[in-house]
Amino acid sequence: MAALQEVELADTILLSSFSFELINNRLRIFPVPTDADTGVNFWFQYLLKDERLSDSITQSPRLVSNVSNANYNNPVYSQINSIGRSWIFEYTLALCKEMLGYVRGKYSTIPIPGDNVTLNQADLLASATTDKAALIEKLRGYFDETSREALLERRKNESDYAQSELNKTPMTIFIG
């Protein structure tokens, strides 16, 4: 009995008992709200047809969550997800290593009192080159994993595995 009362109370509190009907630009609300229902004001949200159409044509800026909903124009950094930002950060670090290597190559040795210091241009350039190649390969692998063909293949494999599991379960026999 308590569970039934709890469900009824939840329905009363959480679910709205109002419905509406829109005919020839006239809004009818069932039941007619009273001041006890809504207080002094009655609020509703609406969208005009031309606004709806313009919003779908001029897509508002949105976050890029994966490769499938990325735009083809230059992306805004604040609209890139955390995975993309970390890739950009790592690639920028590799480019900075490469530039520092080129700068250190101009001055291979620096005289200091009593000796010369040799700079590590070759090490920086080698590290930057391998980092950039690994990051580009990682990006290509990610694009291959999230391609439409790979996603469909993964879904097909899941379906095949589910079907094989169903074939292994015994079927009940109903005798009536």
Backbone as CSV, one residue per row, in Angstrom:
resi,resn,N_x,N_y,N_z,CA_x,CA_y,CA_z,C_x,C_y,C_z
1,MET,0.823,-1.186,0.000,0.000,0.000,0.000,0.875,1.260,0.000
2,ALA,1.959,1.202,0.786,2.858,2.359,0.866,3.529,2.614,-0.474
3,ALA,3.895,1.525,-1.175,4.536,1.684,-2.480,3.580,2.325,-3.476
4,LEU,2.315,1.932,-3.445,1.308,2.506,-4.328,1.126,3.992,-4.040
5,GLN,1.072,4.356,-2.770,0.941,5.768,-2.408,2.180,6.563,-2.841
6,GLU,3.348,5.921,-2.738,4.584,6.598,-3.158,4.566,6.880,-4.657
7,VAL,4.114,5.922,-5.454,4.032,6.106,-6.905,3.035,7.206,-7.249
8,GLU,1.880,7.190,-6.606,0.874,8.220,-6.870,1.374,9.597,-6.479
9,LEU,2.086,9.698,-5.355,2.628,10.974,-4.928,3.700,11.455,-5.899
10,ALA,4.538,10.546,-6.368,5.571,10.919,-7.342,4.935,11.405,-8.632
11,ASP,3.876,10.724,-9.087,3.175,11.175,-10.294,2.590,12.566,-10.094
12,THR,2.031,12.815,-8.937,1.430,14.123,-8.662,2.489,15.217,-8.648
13,ILE,3.642,14.930,-8.080,4.680,15.949,-7.951,5.484,16.118,-9.237
14,LEU,5.902,15.011,-9.843,6.835,15.087,-10.961,6.179,15.274,-12.321
15,LEU,5.036,14.691,-12.536,4.428,14.729,-13.860,3.400,15.842,-13.950
16,SER,3.447,16.559,-15.033,2.479,17.629,-15.249,1.170,17.020,-15.735
17,SER,0.079,17.501,-15.225,-1.212,16.972,-15.648,-1.828,17.836,-16.745
18,PHE,-1.056,18.792,-17.269,-1.567,19.661,-18.321,-1.236,19.089,-19.682
19,SER,-2.102,19.330,-20.637,-1.827,19.025,-22.033,-2.281,20.223,-22.851
20,PHE,-1.922,20.230,-24.131,-2.293,21.368,-24.955,-2.654,20.909,-26.352
21,GLU,-3.266,21.833,-27.064,-3.674,21.573,-28.432,-3.497,22.879,-29.197
22,LEU,-2.889,22.828,-30.354,-2.641,24.020,-31.162,-3.384,23.856,-32.479
23,ILE,-4.418,24.671,-32.676,-5.216,24.619,-33.899,-5.338,26.033,-34.427
24,ASN,-4.910,26.244,-35.675,-4.993,27.548,-36.345,-4.388,28.669,-35.480
25,ASN,-3.198,28.444,-34.997,-2.467,29.422,-34.173,-3.209,29.797,-32.887
26,ARG,-4.080,28.927,-32.415,-4.758,29.155,-31.129,-4.357,28.025,-30.196
27,LEU,-3.894,28.393,-29.036,-3.424,27.426,-28.047,-4.524,27.166,-27.024
28,ARG,-4.906,25.898,-26.867,-5.865,25.490,-25.841,-5.137,24.642,-24.824
29,ILE,-5.275,24.966,-23.562,-4.615,24.238,-22.494,-5.672,23.510,-21.682
30,PHE,-5.409,22.201,-21.427,-6.326,21.369,-20.666,-5.655,20.938,-19.379
31,PRO,-6.228,20.996,-18.240,-7.356,21.827,-17.856,-6.922,23.281,-17.784
32,VAL,-7.860,24.177,-17.716,-7.552,25.600,-17.650,-6.811,25.855,-16.343
33,PRO,-5.578,26.431,-16.434,-4.808,26.640,-15.199,-5.421,27.731,-14.326
34,THR,-5.336,27.514,-13.048,-5.807,28.512,-12.087,-4.594,29.117,-11.397
35,ASP,-4.840,30.156,-10.593,-3.740,30.783,-9.870,-3.083,29.806,-8.904
36,ALA,-3.833,28.864,-8.405,-3.270,27.878,-7.477,-2.296,26.950,-8.190
37,ASP,-2.528,26.703,-9.514,-1.657,25.811,-10.275,-0.332,26.473,-10.632
38,THR,-0.409,27.699,-11.123,0.784,28.323,-11.687,1.232,29.559,-10.950
39,GLY,0.510,30.001,-9.982,0.848,31.269,-9.355,0.261,32.381,-10.192
40,VAL,0.961,33.492,-10.298,0.448,34.637,-11.042,0.712,34.489,-12.535
41,ASN,1.849,33.891,-12.889,2.246,33.807,-14.295,2.174,32.378,-14.808
42,PHE,1.993,32.270,-16.117,2.000,30.989,-16.792,3.046,31.083,-17.890
43,TRP,4.104,30.265,-17.835,5.217,30.360,-18.774,5.193,29.200,-19.751
44,PHE,5.532,29.472,-21.003,5.736,28.414,-21.978,6.769,28.887,-22.982
45,GLN,7.457,27.943,-23.589,8.479,28.253,-24.583,7.959,27.854,-25.944
46,TYR,8.328,28.627,-26.935,7.898,28.317,-28.293,9.019,28.673,-29.260
47,LEU,8.915,28.185,-30.497,9.905,28.446,-31.534,9.149,28.671,-32.839
48,LEU,9.436,29.780,-33.492,8.801,30.062,-34.769,9.414,29.200,-35.865
49,LYS,8.626,28.925,-36.907,9.110,28.062,-37.980,10.338,28.644,-38.668
50,ASP,10.344,29.954,-38.946,11.496,30.536,-39.633,12.742,30.517,-38.746
51,GLU,12.579,30.627,-37.425,13.725,30.515,-36.523,14.261,29.085,-36.516
52,ARG,13.364,28.121,-36.529,13.776,26.730,-36.543,14.561,26.425,-37.807
53,LEU,14.091,26.933,-38.941,14.753,26.702,-40.207,16.112,27.387,-40.240
54,SER,16.195,28.636,-39.767,17.464,29.350,-39.807,18.480,28.703,-38.873
55,ASP,18.033,28.152,-37.740,18.955,27.475,-36.828,19.524,26.211,-37.457
56,SER,18.721,25.510,-38.249,19.232,24.285,-38.848,20.172,24.574,-40.009
57,ILE,19.994,25.718,-40.685,20.884,26.063,-41.797,22.191,26.646,-41.281
58,THR,22.121,27.610,-40.389,23.321,28.208,-39.812,23.581,27.517,-38.485
59,GLN,24.245,26.391,-38.560,24.446,25.587,-37.366,25.188,26.392,-36.320
60,SER,24.620,26.433,-35.143,25.258,27.143,-34.052,26.525,26.400,-33.646
61,PRO,27.510,27.106,-33.102,28.735,26.426,-32.713,28.463,25.372,-31.655
62,ARG,29.057,24.226,-31.822,28.845,23.132,-30.888,30.177,22.456,-30.632
63,LEU,30.231,21.693,-29.590,31.451,20.979,-29.265,31.644,19.827,-30.226
64,VAL,32.865,19.606,-30.625,33.201,18.476,-31.467,33.515,17.324,-30.535
65,SER,32.632,16.341,-30.501,32.815,15.236,-29.565,33.538,14.060,-30.208
66,ASN,33.409,13.879,-31.513,34.172,12.845,-32.212,34.344,13.254,-33.667
67,VAL,34.983,12.402,-34.437,35.343,12.747,-35.807,34.114,12.927,-36.688
68,SER,33.041,12.203,-36.393,31.881,12.223,-37.278,31.145,13.554,-37.269
69,ASN,31.247,14.361,-36.210,30.546,15.643,-36.212,31.511,16.828,-36.226
70,ALA,32.691,16.629,-36.818,33.645,17.726,-36.966,33.290,18.533,-38.203
71,ASN,33.442,19.838,-38.122,33.182,20.704,-39.265,34.358,20.642,-40.231
72,TYR,34.151,21.121,-41.452,35.227,21.152,-42.422,35.913,22.508,-42.473
73,ASN,35.478,23.459,-41.669,36.156,24.749,-41.610,37.184,24.725,-40.490
74,ASN,37.921,25.816,-40.327,38.937,25.861,-39.283,38.275,25.775,-37.918
75,PRO,38.679,24.817,-37.093,38.018,24.648,-35.790,38.449,25.719,-34.797
76,VAL,37.561,26.016,-33.892,37.851,26.919,-32.789,38.354,26.049,-31.645
77,TYR,39.465,26.435,-31.034,40.103,25.587,-30.021,39.173,25.294,-28.849
78,SER,38.349,26.247,-28.459,37.462,26.031,-27.309,36.364,25.021,-27.610
79,GLN,36.147,24.689,-28.882,35.110,23.734,-29.253,35.671,22.329,-29.490
80,ILE,36.941,22.113,-29.186,37.568,20.807,-29.381,37.535,20.059,-28.054
81,ASN,37.252,18.758,-28.118,37.155,17.972,-26.883,38.542,17.716,-26.294
82,SER,38.575,17.094,-25.135,39.830,16.933,-24.390,40.831,16.043,-25.122
83,ILE,40.369,15.034,-25.843,41.282,14.156,-26.577,41.980,14.948,-27.678
84,GLY,41.225,15.746,-28.409,41.807,16.574,-29.460,42.761,17.614,-28.900
85,ARG,42.392,18.204,-27.764,43.268,19.203,-27.150,44.583,18.588,-26.706
86,SER,44.538,17.379,-26.144,45.796,16.753,-25.709,46.664,16.402,-26.909
87,TRP,46.050,15.972,-28.039,46.831,15.692,-29.238,47.476,16.975,-29.745
88,ILE,46.731,18.061,-29.768,47.281,19.348,-30.211,48.416,19.777,-29.294
89,PHE,48.256,19.579,-27.984,49.302,19.940,-27.025,50.574,19.141,-27.295
90,GLU,50.437,17.833,-27.493,51.604,16.986,-27.733,52.280,17.334,-29.062
91,TYR,51.494,17.615,-30.100,52.083,17.968,-31.390,52.775,19.327,-31.306
92,THR,52.200,20.261,-30.566,52.842,21.563,-30.370,54.161,21.402,-29.635
93,LEU,54.193,20.515,-28.654,55.435,20.249,-27.935,56.497,19.690,-28.884
94,ALA,56.105,18.780,-29.772,57.056,18.227,-30.738,57.573,19.315,-31.686
95,LEU,56.680,20.212,-32.124,57.117,21.309,-32.995,58.082,22.245,-32.264
96,CYS,57.819,22.506,-30.977,58.718,23.363,-30.198,60.087,22.720,-30.041
97,LYS,60.111,21.394,-29.831,61.397,20.683,-29.761,62.165,20.845,-31.063
98,GLU,61.432,20.719,-32.180,62.078,20.831,-33.484,62.650,22.230,-33.693
99,MET,61.880,23.261,-33.354,62.381,24.638,-33.511,63.565,24.901,-32.595
100,LEU,63.503,24.399,-31.365,64.625,24.568,-30.447,65.858,23.851,-30.971
101,GLY,65.655,22.698,-31.589,66.777,21.983,-32.193,67.422,22.787,-33.311
102,TYR,66.589,23.423,-34.163,67.149,24.253,-35.244,67.898,25.463,-34.685
103,VAL,67.357,26.059,-33.629,68.033,27.210,-33.020,69.365,26.771,-32.412
104,ARG,69.350,25.639,-31.726,70.601,25.161,-31.133,71.594,24.721,-32.202
105,GLY,71.108,24.398,-33.391,72.016,24.040,-34.483,72.803,25.230,-35.002
106,LYS,72.269,26.420,-34.859,72.984,27.616,-35.313,74.212,27.877,-34.448
107,TYR,74.088,27.548,-33.183,75.194,27.752,-32.251,75.547,26.387,-31.652
108,SER,76.357,25.634,-32.363,76.651,24.272,-31.913,77.464,24.249,-30.632
109,THR,78.322,25.198,-30.446,79.087,25.284,-29.200,78.992,26.697,-28.653
110,ILE,78.947,26.798,-27.337,78.900,28.101,-26.676,80.121,28.191,-25.765
111,PRO,80.913,29.239,-25.954,82.090,29.369,-25.078,81.689,29.830,-23.689
112,ILE,82.211,29.141,-22.701,82.041,29.553,-21.308,83.445,29.711,-20.720
113,PRO,83.563,30.370,-19.616,84.909,30.567,-19.067,85.623,29.239,-18.816
114,GLY,86.706,29.060,-19.504,87.545,27.888,-19.320,87.185,26.704,-20.193
115,ASP,86.051,26.725,-20.949,85.666,25.556,-21.754,84.594,25.952,-22.768
116,ASN,84.126,24.977,-23.563,83.020,25.151,-24.509,81.908,24.161,-24.162
117,VAL,80.657,24.599,-24.321,79.506,23.724,-24.101,78.939,23.346,-25.463
118,THR,78.733,22.042,-25.672,78.155,21.562,-26.921,76.657,21.374,-26.717
119,LEU,75.854,21.932,-27.622,74.390,21.848,-27.518,73.881,20.581,-28.200
120,ASN,72.710,20.137,-27.822,72.167,18.851,-28.271,71.173,19.016,-29.423
121,GLN,71.595,19.606,-30.513,70.713,19.819,-31.660,70.238,18.497,-32.251
122,ALA,71.136,17.558,-32.444,70.780,16.292,-33.097,69.773,15.509,-32.259
123,ASP,69.974,15.496,-30.945,69.035,14.770,-30.075,67.637,15.373,-30.130
124,LEU,67.552,16.707,-30.081,66.238,17.365,-30.132,65.540,17.122,-31.459
125,LEU,66.282,17.231,-32.568,65.672,17.015,-33.891,65.194,15.573,-34.049
126,ALA,65.987,14.612,-33.587,65.584,13.204,-33.693,64.350,12.926,-32.839
127,SER,64.338,13.461,-31.622,63.189,13.257,-30.740,61.928,13.902,-31.313
128,ALA,62.073,15.116,-31.842,60.915,15.809,-32.419,60.380,15.070,-33.631
129,THR,61.256,14.559,-34.468,60.826,13.844,-35.671,60.075,12.565,-35.301
130,THR,60.608,11.806,-34.339,59.914,10.574,-33.955,58.583,10.880,-33.259
131,ASP,58.547,11.940,-32.425,57.292,12.313,-31.761,56.233,12.717,-32.772
132,LYS,56.613,13.539,-33.754,55.648,13.980,-34.769,55.139,12.803,-35.589
133,ALA,56.037,11.906,-35.972,55.618,10.737,-36.764,54.680,9.849,-35.953
134,ALA,54.982,9.654,-34.659,54.120,8.826,-33.821,52.751,9.464,-33.633
135,LEU,52.719,10.785,-33.455,51.429,11.465,-33.270,50.589,11.420,-34.538
136,ILE,51.218,11.593,-35.693,50.462,11.517,-36.961,49.934,10.100,-37.161
137,GLU,50.751,9.105,-36.820,50.301,7.715,-36.952,49.154,7.427,-35.974
138,LYS,49.246,7.977,-34.774,48.173,7.815,-33.787,46.874,8.442,-34.294
139,LEU,46.970,9.617,-34.918,45.787,10.280,-35.464,45.189,9.482,-36.611
140,ARG,46.040,8.951,-37.487,45.541,8.115,-38.591,44.845,6.871,-38.055
141,GLY,45.439,6.257,-37.035,44.816,5.079,-36.428,43.462,5.411,-35.827
142,TYR,43.362,6.575,-35.182,42.086,6.989,-34.600,41.046,7.205,-35.692
143,PHE,41.452,7.842,-36.802,40.520,8.048,-37.905,40.086,6.716,-38.506
144,ASP,41.020,5.765,-38.603,40.657,4.450,-39.138,39.694,3.724,-38.202
145,GLU,39.919,3.842,-36.881,39.040,3.176,-35.917,37.632,3.759,-35.924
146,THR,37.520,5.048,-36.156,36.211,5.691,-36.078,35.587,5.932,-37.448
147,SER,36.140,5.323,-38.490,35.527,5.482,-39.802,34.180,4.775,-39.832
148,ARG,33.365,5.142,-40.752,32.021,4.562,-40.862,32.107,3.052,-41.089
149,GLU,33.065,2.649,-41.938,33.219,1.232,-42.240,33.638,0.439,-40.998
150,ALA,34.564,0.989,-40.207,35.006,0.294,-38.998,33.883,0.208,-37.967
151,LEU,33.111,1.284,-37.826,31.996,1.258,-36.876,30.935,0.250,-37.290
152,LEU,30.644,0.173,-38.599,29.665,-0.812,-39.073,30.185,-2.232,-38.887
153,GLU,31.487,-2.437,-39.120,32.083,-3.754,-38.923,32.014,-4.162,-37.454
154,ARG,32.291,-3.216,-36.549,32.211,-3.502,-35.117,30.784,-3.855,-34.714
155,ARG,29.818,-3.112,-35.249,28.415,-3.400,-34.934,28.002,-4.764,-35.467
156,LYS,28.492,-5.141,-36.657,28.187,-6.451,-37.236,28.775,-7.555,-36.371
157,ASN,30.006,-7.367,-35.909,30.624,-8.378,-35.040,29.859,-8.526,-33.731
158,GLU,29.429,-7.416,-33.143,28.639,-7.488,-31.914,27.335,-8.239,-32.149
159,SER,26.719,-7.981,-33.294,25.465,-8.667,-33.618,25.702,-10.167,-33.796
160,ASP,26.804,-10.531,-34.474,27.118,-11.954,-34.660,27.376,-12.645,-33.331
161,TYR,28.122,-11.980,-32.433,28.399,-12.574,-31.125,27.114,-12.729,-30.311
162,ALA,26.256,-11.723,-30.365,24.986,-11.822,-29.633,24.133,-12.957,-30.185
163,GLN,24.126,-13.121,-31.515,23.351,-14.205,-32.133,23.915,-15.562,-31.744
164,SER,25.242,-15.687,-31.701,25.832,-16.971,-31.310,25.532,-17.279,-29.839
165,GLU,25.495,-16.255,-28.985,25.121,-16.467,-27.584,23.674,-16.934,-27.476
166,LEU,22.800,-16.332,-28.268,21.394,-16.746,-28.239,21.221,-18.167,-28.741
167,ASN,22.036,-18.574,-29.713,21.931,-19.938,-30.229,22.383,-20.966,-29.200
168,LYS,23.244,-20.560,-28.265,23.746,-21.492,-27.249,22.788,-21.645,-26.073
169,THR,21.873,-20.713,-25.890,20.944,-20.815,-24.759,19.838,-21.794,-25.096
170,PRO,19.456,-22.607,-24.144,18.397,-23.591,-24.433,17.038,-22.896,-24.571
171,MET,16.252,-23.416,-25.475,14.919,-22.861,-25.696,13.925,-23.641,-24.847
172,THR,12.998,-22.930,-24.271,11.989,-23.610,-23.460,10.901,-24.178,-24.365
173,ILE,10.380,-25.272,-23.961,9.319,-25.923,-24.731,8.027,-25.746,-23.949
174,PHE,7.031,-25.210,-24.608,5.736,-24.995,-23.983,4.787,-26.089,-24.425
175,ILE,4.260,-26.800,-23.504,3.290,-27.850,-23.821,1.962,-27.372,-23.249
176,GLY,0.986,-27.153,-24.114,-0.250,-26.595,-23.638,-1.459,-27.364,-23.999
